[in-house]
Amino acid sequence: MLALLAVLAFSLLVTAGLSHFLIPRLKKFGITGKDVNKEGRPEVAEMGGLAIVAGFTAGVLLAIMLNTFNGLEFNITYVLAALVTIHAMAFMGIVDDLLDIPQAVKAFLPLAAAVPLVAVSAAGSTAMALPFLGEVDLGLLYIVVLIPVGVAVASNLTNMLAGFNGMEAGMGSVIMAAMAALAFLNGRPEMLVLVVPMLGALLGFLNNNWYPAKVFPGDVGNLTIGAVLASGVILGNMETAGALMLMLYVVDFFIKAYNRFPSSKWWGELKDGKLYPAEGKVRGFAQLVMRVGGGVSERNLVLIFIGMQALVGLAVFFLYA
C-alpha cells in the first residue's frame, strides 16, 4: 500500500510540475485551442496531455524500480507491453493534435497499437471473465479480435466525450480510482501498476484543467486515458468491468453516431452564464444534459458528469468487488 501511495504521489507531482512548465511554452509556440464554451472563445494551451503521459510514465517507472529493489510484485513483461501500447496511443494523439488525422483513420489506428498486448496475451491467458458465466476461454478470438478492438474502442470513446473544462480529467480520475479499488481487492497487481499512476497524473492535471481551464489535455491526453483503462483491464482480466465503466461514453457515442459524428457545434451556446445546445439541437450527451436542465453552467455540467460517473463506478465496484 505504501509503495502504491508513493507511485500515486510521484505521478501527481510530476504531472502538476510539468503542467506548470508546459502551459506558457505551449502558448508561446501557438499550440492552443479555442475555449468554445466561453464568451469571446479565448485561446487556451492545448496538448497538456503531454504532462499526463509524462506523469503516468514516471509513476510506472517508479513502480518498476520498487519491483526491483523493494519487493512490489507484478509481472514486468506484461506491464512493459502495456506501456508500449499506451505510448503508441499517446504518439497517435500527438500527431492528431498537430496534423488532425481523419476520423476514419483515427478509429482504426489503435488496432495496431494493441500488438504488444496481443503478444503477451498469446503467451498467457485467453480467458475473459463474463457476468454470470465466470471465466470463459475465448482462445484466438480474444487475442486477435477482442484485445485490438478493446483498445481502439476505449481510446476513441474517451476522446469523444470531451471538450468541457475538467470533464476528461475529472471523469477519468473517477474511473481510475474505481478500477484501482477493484484491482486491489481482486489481487490484480499489473492492473494496479497502470491505473494508480494514471489516477495520480489526472489529479495532478486537474488543477490547471478545471474551470476556467488554463490548459486542455488534447487528443494526446484523451486517447491515453482510454488506452490505460483498456490495457489495465486486459492485464487484470476485468474486461467487462472496464466496458461497463464506459457506459456514459457509450451513450454519448450513440447520440453522436445518430448525428453522423459532428465535428462542430457539439458545444454549448453561452447565455446568461448557462450553456444551451448550439442551434437548439442535441448532438451529444452533454447537449442532452443542457436541454434537460434548461441550461447549465459549464462548471455544473462537468460536475453532473463526474457525479454520474461516480454512480457508474460505484455500481461496477459492487458488482465486481
BALOBA-1460 file (C-alpha; in Angstrom, 3 decimals):
// residues 321
<rec num="1" residu="m" x="0.000" y="0.000" z="0.000"/>
<rec num="2" residu="l" x="2.817" y="2.436" z="0.850"/>
<rec num="3" residu="a" x="4.517" y="1.668" z="-2.463"/>
<rec num="4" residu="l" x="1.301" y="2.378" z="-4.373"/>
<rec num="5" residu="l" x="0.763" y="5.629" z="-2.490"/>
<rec num="6" residu="a" x="4.315" y="6.643" z="-3.397"/>
<rec num="7" residu="v" x="3.599" y="5.885" z="-7.061"/>
<rec num="8" residu="l" x="0.350" y="7.895" z="-6.891"/>
<rec num="9" residu="a" x="2.053" y="10.891" z="-5.276"/>
<rec num="10" residu="f" x="5.017" y="10.807" z="-7.656"/>
<rec num="11" residu="s" x="2.769" y="10.753" z="-10.727"/>
<rec num="12" residu="l" x="0.708" y="13.616" z="-9.345"/>
<rec num="13" residu="l" x="3.745" y="15.779" z="-8.586"/>
<rec num="14" residu="v" x="5.422" y="15.150" z="-11.936"/>
<rec num="15" residu="t" x="2.246" y="15.997" z="-13.848"/>
<rec num="16" residu="a" x="1.490" y="19.105" z="-11.803"/>
<rec num="17" residu="g" x="5.052" y="20.378" z="-12.103"/>
<rec num="18" residu="l" x="5.327" y="19.687" z="-15.815"/>
<rec num="19" residu="s" x="1.923" y="21.295" z="-16.467"/>
<rec num="20" residu="h" x="3.179" y="24.488" z="-14.835"/>
<rec num="21" residu="f" x="6.237" y="24.340" z="-17.096"/>
<rec num="22" residu="l" x="4.338" y="23.485" z="-20.289"/>
<rec num="23" residu="i" x="1.433" y="25.943" z="-20.226"/>
<rec num="24" residu="p" x="3.375" y="29.141" z="-21.009"/>
<rec num="25" residu="r" x="5.550" y="27.348" z="-23.567"/>
<rec num="26" residu="l" x="2.606" y="25.819" z="-25.407"/>
<rec num="27" residu="k" x="1.030" y="29.273" z="-25.653"/>
<rec num="28" residu="k" x="4.325" y="30.834" z="-26.731"/>
<rec num="29" residu="f" x="4.592" y="28.455" z="-29.687"/>
<rec num="30" residu="g" x="0.929" y="28.812" z="-30.648"/>
<rec num="31" residu="i" x="-0.144" y="25.326" z="-29.565"/>
<rec num="32" residu="t" x="-3.542" y="26.458" z="-28.379"/>
<rec num="33" residu="g" x="-7.234" y="25.740" z="-28.832"/>
<rec num="34" residu="k" x="-10.325" y="27.918" z="-28.557"/>
<rec num="35" residu="d" x="-12.419" y="27.513" z="-25.419"/>
<rec num="36" residu="v" x="-15.662" y="27.445" z="-27.400"/>
<rec num="37" residu="n" x="-17.880" y="27.465" z="-24.309"/>
<rec num="38" residu="k" x="-16.619" y="30.864" z="-23.108"/>
<rec num="39" residu="e" x="-17.528" y="34.363" z="-24.196"/>
<rec num="40" residu="g" x="-15.042" y="35.531" z="-26.805"/>
<rec num="41" residu="r" x="-13.667" y="31.996" z="-27.196"/>
<rec num="42" residu="p" x="-10.302" y="32.649" z="-25.532"/>
<rec num="43" residu="e" x="-7.161" y="30.775" z="-26.615"/>
<rec num="44" residu="v" x="-6.088" y="28.103" z="-24.128"/>
<rec num="45" residu="a" x="-2.909" y="25.992" z="-24.140"/>
<rec num="46" residu="e" x="-3.511" y="22.677" z="-25.930"/>
<rec num="47" residu="m" x="-1.748" y="19.293" z="-25.720"/>
<rec num="48" residu="g" x="-1.439" y="19.457" z="-21.931"/>
<rec num="49" residu="g" x="-1.894" y="15.705" z="-22.068"/>
<rec num="50" residu="l" x="1.862" y="15.547" z="-22.571"/>
<rec num="51" residu="a" x="2.137" y="16.215" z="-18.837"/>
<rec num="52" residu="i" x="-0.369" y="13.422" z="-18.146"/>
<rec num="53" residu="v" x="1.670" y="10.952" z="-20.213"/>
<rec num="54" residu="a" x="4.895" y="12.063" z="-18.501"/>
<rec num="55" residu="g" x="3.433" y="11.782" z="-15.001"/>
<rec num="56" residu="f" x="1.885" y="8.409" z="-15.754"/>
<rec num="57" residu="t" x="5.150" y="7.107" z="-17.211"/>
<rec num="58" residu="a" x="7.134" y="8.400" z="-14.234"/>
<rec num="59" residu="g" x="4.797" y="6.535" z="-11.886"/>
<rec num="60" residu="v" x="5.105" y="3.278" z="-13.806"/>
<rec num="61" residu="l" x="8.909" y="3.591" z="-13.876"/>
<rec num="62" residu="l" x="8.916" y="4.171" z="-10.108"/>
<rec num="63" residu="a" x="6.773" y="1.036" z="-9.695"/>
<rec num="64" residu="i" x="9.286" y="-0.931" z="-11.788"/>
<rec num="65" residu="m" x="12.115" y="0.358" z="-9.586"/>
<rec num="66" residu="l" x="10.172" y="-0.646" z="-6.483"/>
<rec num="67" residu="n" x="9.623" y="-4.074" z="-8.046"/>
<rec num="68" residu="t" x="13.364" y="-4.454" z="-8.485"/>
<rec num="69" residu="f" x="14.564" y="-3.080" z="-5.150"/>
<rec num="70" residu="n" x="11.620" y="-3.063" z="-2.742"/>
<rec num="71" residu="g" x="9.506" y="-6.155" z="-3.410"/>
<rec num="72" residu="l" x="6.490" y="-4.607" z="-5.175"/>
<rec num="73" residu="e" x="5.392" y="-7.741" z="-7.017"/>
<rec num="74" residu="f" x="3.975" y="-7.748" z="-10.557"/>
<rec num="75" residu="n" x="4.860" y="-9.134" z="-13.979"/>
<rec num="76" residu="i" x="7.216" y="-6.565" z="-15.518"/>
<rec num="77" residu="t" x="6.927" y="-8.082" z="-19.009"/>
<rec num="78" residu="y" x="3.167" y="-7.561" z="-19.084"/>
<rec num="79" residu="v" x="3.431" y="-4.009" z="-17.747"/>
<rec num="80" residu="l" x="6.127" y="-3.082" z="-20.298"/>
<rec num="81" residu="a" x="3.954" y="-4.453" z="-23.110"/>
<rec num="82" residu="a" x="1.063" y="-2.299" z="-21.893"/>
<rec num="83" residu="l" x="3.407" y="0.688" z="-21.665"/>
<rec num="84" residu="v" x="4.351" y="0.288" z="-25.352"/>
<rec num="85" residu="t" x="0.662" y="0.169" z="-26.327"/>
<rec num="86" residu="i" x="-0.156" y="3.228" z="-24.218"/>
<rec num="87" residu="h" x="2.788" y="5.216" z="-25.595"/>
<rec num="88" residu="a" x="1.800" y="4.275" z="-29.136"/>
<rec num="89" residu="m" x="-1.647" y="5.713" z="-28.453"/>
<rec num="90" residu="a" x="-0.093" y="8.842" z="-26.944"/>
<rec num="91" residu="f" x="2.033" y="9.277" z="-30.086"/>
<rec num="92" residu="m" x="-1.093" y="8.998" z="-32.230"/>
<rec num="93" residu="g" x="-2.679" y="11.674" z="-30.070"/>
<rec num="94" residu="i" x="0.293" y="13.994" z="-30.600"/>
<rec num="95" residu="v" x="0.117" y="13.519" z="-34.369"/>
<rec num="96" residu="d" x="-3.643" y="14.093" z="-34.327"/>
<rec num="97" residu="d" x="-3.302" y="17.272" z="-32.262"/>
<rec num="98" residu="l" x="-0.711" y="18.654" z="-34.670"/>
<rec num="99" residu="l" x="-1.896" y="17.328" z="-38.044"/>
<rec num="100" residu="d" x="-5.589" y="16.462" z="-37.492"/>
<rec num="101" residu="i" x="-5.840" y="12.797" z="-38.512"/>
<rec num="102" residu="p" x="-9.125" y="11.996" z="-40.354"/>
<rec num="103" residu="q" x="-11.733" y="10.458" z="-38.058"/>
<rec num="104" residu="a" x="-11.982" y="7.226" z="-40.066"/>
<rec num="105" residu="v" x="-8.211" y="6.696" z="-39.828"/>
<rec num="106" residu="k" x="-8.143" y="7.612" z="-36.143"/>
<rec num="107" residu="a" x="-10.771" y="4.978" z="-35.402"/>
<rec num="108" residu="f" x="-8.606" y="2.130" z="-36.732"/>
<rec num="109" residu="l" x="-5.039" y="3.187" z="-35.880"/>
<rec num="110" residu="p" x="-5.373" y="1.941" z="-32.265"/>
<rec num="111" residu="l" x="-5.715" y="-1.607" z="-33.614"/>
<rec num="112" residu="a" x="-2.006" y="-1.521" z="-34.457"/>
<rec num="113" residu="a" x="-1.112" y="-0.082" z="-31.061"/>
<rec num="114" residu="a" x="-2.563" y="-3.182" z="-29.390"/>
<rec num="115" residu="v" x="0.095" y="-5.511" z="-30.891"/>
<rec num="116" residu="p" x="2.254" y="-5.670" z="-27.699"/>
<rec num="117" residu="l" x="-0.781" y="-6.659" z="-25.624"/>
<rec num="118" residu="v" x="-1.720" y="-9.249" z="-28.229"/>
<rec num="119" residu="a" x="1.801" y="-10.695" z="-27.994"/>
<rec num="120" residu="v" x="1.807" y="-11.145" z="-24.220"/>
<rec num="121" residu="s" x="-1.772" y="-12.423" z="-24.199"/>
<rec num="122" residu="a" x="-0.853" y="-15.060" z="-26.769"/>
<rec num="123" residu="a" x="1.717" y="-16.329" z="-24.278"/>
<rec num="124" residu="g" x="-0.661" y="-16.058" z="-21.321"/>
<rec num="125" residu="s" x="-4.364" y="-16.350" z="-20.557"/>
<rec num="126" residu="t" x="-7.016" y="-16.055" z="-23.247"/>
<rec num="127" residu="a" x="-9.880" y="-16.284" z="-20.770"/>
<rec num="128" residu="m" x="-12.310" y="-13.454" z="-20.130"/>
<rec num="129" residu="a" x="-14.493" y="-13.041" z="-17.042"/>
<rec num="130" residu="l" x="-18.140" y="-12.659" z="-18.071"/>
<rec num="131" residu="p" x="-21.031" y="-11.746" z="-15.749"/>
<rec num="132" residu="f" x="-22.980" y="-14.791" z="-14.507"/>
<rec num="133" residu="l" x="-20.796" y="-17.124" z="-16.621"/>
<rec num="134" residu="g" x="-17.449" y="-16.750" z="-14.891"/>
<rec num="135" residu="e" x="-14.246" y="-17.151" z="-16.885"/>
<rec num="136" residu="v" x="-14.725" y="-18.230" z="-20.497"/>
<rec num="137" residu="d" x="-11.718" y="-19.169" z="-22.631"/>
<rec num="138" residu="l" x="-12.204" y="-17.391" z="-25.968"/>
<rec num="139" residu="g" x="-8.942" y="-18.614" z="-27.460"/>
<rec num="140" residu="l" x="-7.802" y="-16.973" z="-30.684"/>
<rec num="141" residu="l" x="-10.881" y="-14.714" z="-30.794"/>
<rec num="142" residu="y" x="-9.712" y="-12.996" z="-27.613"/>
<rec num="143" residu="i" x="-6.179" y="-12.451" z="-28.920"/>
<rec num="144" residu="v" x="-6.726" y="-11.248" z="-32.476"/>
<rec num="145" residu="v" x="-10.111" y="-9.529" z="-32.156"/>
<rec num="146" residu="l" x="-11.148" y="-8.525" z="-28.657"/>
<rec num="147" residu="i" x="-7.838" y="-7.050" z="-27.486"/>
<rec num="148" residu="p" x="-7.279" y="-4.746" z="-30.516"/>
<rec num="149" residu="v" x="-10.955" y="-3.771" z="-30.627"/>
<rec num="150" residu="g" x="-10.960" y="-3.103" z="-26.879"/>
<rec num="151" residu="v" x="-8.010" y="-0.722" z="-27.118"/>
<rec num="152" residu="a" x="-9.488" y="1.028" z="-30.169"/>
<rec num="153" residu="v" x="-12.967" y="1.409" z="-28.684"/>
<rec num="154" residu="a" x="-11.865" y="2.564" z="-25.234"/>
<rec num="155" residu="s" x="-9.423" y="5.175" z="-26.560"/>
<rec num="156" residu="n" x="-11.893" y="6.565" z="-29.096"/>
<rec num="157" residu="l" x="-14.730" y="6.728" z="-26.563"/>
<rec num="158" residu="t" x="-12.689" y="8.701" z="-24.026"/>
<rec num="159" residu="n" x="-11.676" y="11.053" z="-26.831"/>
<rec num="160" residu="m" x="-15.284" y="11.777" z="-27.828"/>
<rec num="161" residu="l" x="-16.967" y="12.763" z="-24.551"/>
<rec num="162" residu="a" x="-14.739" y="15.782" z="-24.026"/>
<rec num="163" residu="g" x="-14.381" y="19.498" z="-24.629"/>
<rec num="164" residu="f" x="-15.569" y="20.971" z="-21.321"/>
<rec num="165" residu="n" x="-13.252" y="22.275" z="-18.604"/>
<rec num="166" residu="g" x="-12.313" y="19.431" z="-16.248"/>
<rec num="167" residu="m" x="-14.513" y="16.781" z="-17.845"/>
<rec num="168" residu="e" x="-11.864" y="14.446" z="-19.249"/>
<rec num="169" residu="a" x="-9.562" y="14.562" z="-16.222"/>
<rec num="170" residu="g" x="-12.448" y="14.556" z="-13.738"/>
<rec num="171" residu="m" x="-14.306" y="11.586" z="-15.181"/>
<rec num="172" residu="g" x="-11.013" y="9.818" z="-15.861"/>
<rec num="173" residu="s" x="-9.978" y="10.230" z="-12.220"/>
<rec num="174" residu="v" x="-13.210" y="8.607" z="-11.043"/>
<rec num="175" residu="i" x="-12.750" y="5.715" z="-13.467"/>
<rec num="176" residu="m" x="-9.139" y="5.095" z="-12.436"/>
<rec num="177" residu="a" x="-9.997" y="5.307" z="-8.714"/>
<rec num="178" residu="a" x="-12.790" y="2.746" z="-9.082"/>
<rec num="179" residu="m" x="-10.627" y="0.395" z="-11.148"/>
<rec num="180" residu="a" x="-7.734" y="0.771" z="-8.682"/>
<rec num="181" residu="a" x="-10.038" y="-0.256" z="-5.821"/>
<rec num="182" residu="l" x="-11.256" y="-3.272" z="-7.813"/>
<rec num="183" residu="a" x="-7.726" y="-4.254" z="-8.795"/>
<rec num="184" residu="f" x="-6.580" y="-4.042" z="-5.177"/>
<rec num="185" residu="l" x="-9.468" y="-6.119" z="-3.817"/>
<rec num="186" residu="n" x="-9.192" y="-8.745" z="-6.561"/>
<rec num="187" residu="g" x="-5.410" y="-9.035" z="-6.436"/>
<rec num="188" residu="r" x="-4.566" y="-7.666" z="-9.912"/>
<rec num="189" residu="p" x="-1.077" y="-6.105" z="-9.424"/>
<rec num="190" residu="e" x="-0.364" y="-5.392" z="-13.125"/>
<rec num="191" residu="m" x="-3.634" y="-3.511" z="-13.418"/>
<rec num="192" residu="l" x="-2.822" y="-1.536" z="-10.264"/>
<rec num="193" residu="v" x="0.564" y="-0.502" z="-11.629"/>
<rec num="194" residu="l" x="-1.223" y="1.089" z="-14.610"/>
<rec num="195" residu="v" x="-4.339" y="2.695" z="-13.140"/>
<rec num="196" residu="v" x="-2.739" y="4.117" z="-9.972"/>
<rec num="197" residu="p" x="-0.144" y="6.223" z="-11.849"/>
<rec num="198" residu="m" x="-2.840" y="7.413" z="-14.251"/>
<rec num="199" residu="l" x="-5.027" y="8.406" z="-11.311"/>
<rec num="200" residu="g" x="-2.156" y="10.439" z="-9.891"/>
<rec num="201" residu="a" x="-1.417" y="12.032" z="-13.268"/>
<rec num="202" residu="l" x="-5.044" y="13.039" z="-13.819"/>
<rec num="203" residu="l" x="-5.340" y="14.516" z="-10.328"/>
<rec num="204" residu="g" x="-2.132" y="16.450" z="-10.931"/>
<rec num="205" residu="f" x="-3.501" y="17.770" z="-14.207"/>
<rec num="206" residu="l" x="-6.978" y="18.630" z="-12.928"/>
<rec num="207" residu="n" x="-5.978" y="21.786" z="-11.061"/>
<rec num="208" residu="n" x="-4.961" y="23.564" z="-14.287"/>
<rec num="209" residu="n" x="-7.717" y="21.947" z="-16.350"/>
<rec num="210" residu="w" x="-10.580" y="22.868" z="-14.000"/>
<rec num="211" residu="y" x="-12.909" y="25.754" z="-14.813"/>
<rec num="212" residu="p" x="-11.700" y="28.176" z="-16.054"/>
<rec num="213" residu="a" x="-9.140" y="25.942" z="-17.730"/>
<rec num="214" residu="k" x="-5.568" y="27.077" z="-18.299"/>
<rec num="215" residu="v" x="-4.803" y="24.024" z="-20.419"/>
<rec num="216" residu="f" x="-6.625" y="21.330" z="-22.406"/>
<rec num="217" residu="p" x="-5.485" y="17.681" z="-22.478"/>
<rec num="218" residu="g" x="-5.833" y="17.405" z="-26.259"/>
<rec num="219" residu="d" x="-6.100" y="14.085" z="-28.052"/>
<rec num="220" residu="v" x="-2.758" y="13.030" z="-26.584"/>
<rec num="221" residu="g" x="-4.360" y="13.096" z="-23.134"/>
<rec num="222" residu="n" x="-7.806" y="11.786" z="-24.046"/>
<rec num="223" residu="l" x="-6.577" y="8.813" z="-26.083"/>
<rec num="224" residu="t" x="-4.125" y="7.883" z="-23.344"/>
<rec num="225" residu="i" x="-6.877" y="7.709" z="-20.712"/>
<rec num="226" residu="g" x="-8.753" y="5.101" z="-22.747"/>
<rec num="227" residu="a" x="-5.563" y="3.213" z="-23.593"/>
<rec num="228" residu="v" x="-4.601" y="2.922" z="-19.914"/>
<rec num="229" residu="l" x="-8.076" y="1.705" z="-18.975"/>
<rec num="230" residu="a" x="-8.123" y="-0.886" z="-21.773"/>
<rec num="231" residu="s" x="-4.594" y="-2.099" z="-21.058"/>
<rec num="232" residu="g" x="-5.272" y="-2.300" z="-17.339"/>
<rec num="233" residu="v" x="-8.443" y="-4.347" z="-17.572"/>
<rec num="234" residu="i" x="-6.889" y="-6.656" z="-20.167"/>
<rec num="235" residu="l" x="-3.926" y="-7.398" z="-17.896"/>
<rec num="236" residu="g" x="-6.231" y="-7.656" z="-14.886"/>
<rec num="237" residu="n" x="-8.769" y="-9.889" z="-16.647"/>
<rec num="238" residu="m" x="-11.549" y="-7.422" z="-15.794"/>
<rec num="239" residu="e" x="-12.598" y="-6.502" z="-19.307"/>
<rec num="240" residu="t" x="-16.335" y="-6.482" z="-18.679"/>
<rec num="241" residu="a" x="-15.896" y="-4.219" z="-15.639"/>
<rec num="242" residu="g" x="-13.926" y="-1.811" z="-17.817"/>
<rec num="243" residu="a" x="-16.588" y="-1.921" z="-20.514"/>
<rec num="244" residu="l" x="-19.349" y="-1.145" z="-18.015"/>
<rec num="245" residu="m" x="-17.277" y="1.722" z="-16.618"/>
<rec num="246" residu="l" x="-17.559" y="3.419" z="-20.019"/>
<rec num="247" residu="m" x="-21.369" y="3.341" z="-20.053"/>
<rec num="248" residu="l" x="-21.741" y="7.146" z="-20.218"/>
<rec num="249" residu="y" x="-19.272" y="7.314" z="-23.085"/>
<rec num="250" residu="v" x="-21.278" y="4.692" z="-24.970"/>
<rec num="251" residu="v" x="-24.443" y="6.784" z="-24.597"/>
<rec num="252" residu="d" x="-22.551" y="9.773" z="-25.992"/>
<rec num="253" residu="f" x="-21.270" y="7.627" z="-28.867"/>
<rec num="254" residu="f" x="-24.767" y="6.610" z="-29.972"/>
<rec num="255" residu="i" x="-26.109" y="10.163" z="-29.780"/>
<rec num="256" residu="k" x="-23.199" y="11.398" z="-31.886"/>
<rec num="257" residu="a" x="-23.498" y="8.450" z="-34.277"/>
<rec num="258" residu="y" x="-27.143" y="9.385" z="-34.849"/>
<rec num="259" residu="n" x="-25.905" y="12.869" z="-35.769"/>
<rec num="260" residu="r" x="-23.123" y="11.465" z="-38.006"/>
<rec num="261" residu="f" x="-20.338" y="12.347" z="-35.587"/>
<rec num="262" residu="p" x="-20.410" y="16.150" z="-35.803"/>
<rec num="263" residu="s" x="-17.015" y="17.847" z="-35.839"/>
<rec num="264" residu="s" x="-18.521" y="21.202" z="-34.899"/>
<rec num="265" residu="k" x="-21.425" y="22.661" z="-32.902"/>
<rec num="266" residu="w" x="-21.130" y="19.911" z="-30.271"/>
<rec num="267" residu="w" x="-20.563" y="22.674" z="-27.721"/>
<rec num="268" residu="g" x="-22.937" y="24.963" z="-25.878"/>
<rec num="269" residu="e" x="-24.147" y="28.490" z="-26.566"/>
<rec num="270" residu="l" x="-23.465" y="30.718" z="-23.583"/>
<rec num="271" residu="k" x="-26.438" y="32.792" z="-22.423"/>
<rec num="272" residu="d" x="-26.564" y="34.493" z="-19.025"/>
<rec num="273" residu="g" x="-23.863" y="32.198" z="-17.639"/>
<rec num="274" residu="k" x="-25.502" y="28.987" z="-18.815"/>
<rec num="275" residu="l" x="-24.830" y="26.674" z="-21.748"/>
<rec num="276" residu="y" x="-27.585" y="25.642" z="-24.165"/>
<rec num="277" residu="p" x="-27.304" y="23.243" z="-27.144"/>
<rec num="278" residu="a" x="-25.808" y="25.029" z="-30.153"/>
<rec num="279" residu="e" x="-28.641" y="25.999" z="-32.530"/>
<rec num="280" residu="g" x="-31.021" y="24.215" z="-30.153"/>
<rec num="281" residu="k" x="-30.018" y="20.764" z="-31.430"/>
<rec num="282" residu="v" x="-28.773" y="17.855" z="-29.322"/>
<rec num="283" residu="r" x="-25.651" y="16.418" z="-30.964"/>
<rec num="284" residu="g" x="-24.068" y="14.753" z="-27.925"/>
<rec num="285" residu="f" x="-24.700" y="13.637" z="-24.356"/>
<rec num="286" residu="a" x="-23.504" y="16.966" z="-22.924"/>
<rec num="287" residu="q" x="-26.031" y="18.880" z="-25.012"/>
<rec num="288" residu="l" x="-28.754" y="16.482" z="-23.888"/>
<rec num="289" residu="v" x="-27.971" y="17.389" z="-20.268"/>
<rec num="290" residu="m" x="-28.049" y="21.078" z="-21.228"/>
<rec num="291" residu="r" x="-31.512" y="20.675" z="-22.703"/>
<rec num="292" residu="v" x="-32.921" y="18.581" z="-19.851"/>
<rec num="293" residu="g" x="-31.522" y="21.065" z="-17.334"/>
<rec num="294" residu="g" x="-32.947" y="24.051" z="-19.202"/>
<rec num="295" residu="g" x="-29.444" y="25.459" z="-19.484"/>
<rec num="296" residu="v" x="-26.475" y="24.534" z="-17.277"/>
<rec num="297" residu="s" x="-23.291" y="26.369" z="-16.371"/>
<rec num="298" residu="e" x="-20.130" y="24.682" z="-17.647"/>
<rec num="299" residu="r" x="-18.873" y="24.030" z="-14.126"/>
<rec num="300" residu="n" x="-22.141" y="22.351" z="-13.109"/>
<rec num="301" residu="l" x="-22.314" y="20.411" z="-16.367"/>
<rec num="302" residu="v" x="-18.925" y="18.863" z="-15.634"/>
<rec num="303" residu="l" x="-19.885" y="18.181" z="-12.013"/>
<rec num="304" residu="i" x="-23.039" y="16.393" z="-13.240"/>
<rec num="305" residu="f" x="-20.973" y="14.131" z="-15.478"/>
<rec num="306" residu="i" x="-18.428" y="13.441" z="-12.746"/>
<rec num="307" residu="g" x="-21.307" y="12.608" z="-10.399"/>
<rec num="308" residu="m" x="-22.895" y="10.268" z="-12.934"/>
<rec num="309" residu="q" x="-19.515" y="8.610" z="-13.497"/>
<rec num="310" residu="a" x="-19.138" y="8.158" z="-9.737"/>
<rec num="311" residu="l" x="-22.512" y="6.376" z="-9.631"/>
<rec num="312" residu="v" x="-21.446" y="4.134" z="-12.507"/>
<rec num="313" residu="g" x="-18.156" y="3.480" z="-10.729"/>
<rec num="314" residu="l" x="-19.926" y="2.509" z="-7.511"/>
<rec num="315" residu="a" x="-22.282" y="0.156" z="-9.359"/>
<rec num="316" residu="v" x="-19.380" y="-1.560" z="-11.153"/>
<rec num="317" residu="f" x="-17.389" y="-1.746" z="-7.916"/>
<rec num="318" residu="f" x="-20.190" y="-3.509" z="-6.003"/>
<rec num="319" residu="l" x="-20.811" y="-5.816" z="-8.960"/>
<rec num="320" residu="y" x="-17.197" y="-6.995" z="-9.168"/>
<rec num="321" residu="a" x="-15.821" y="-6.464" z="-5.640"/>
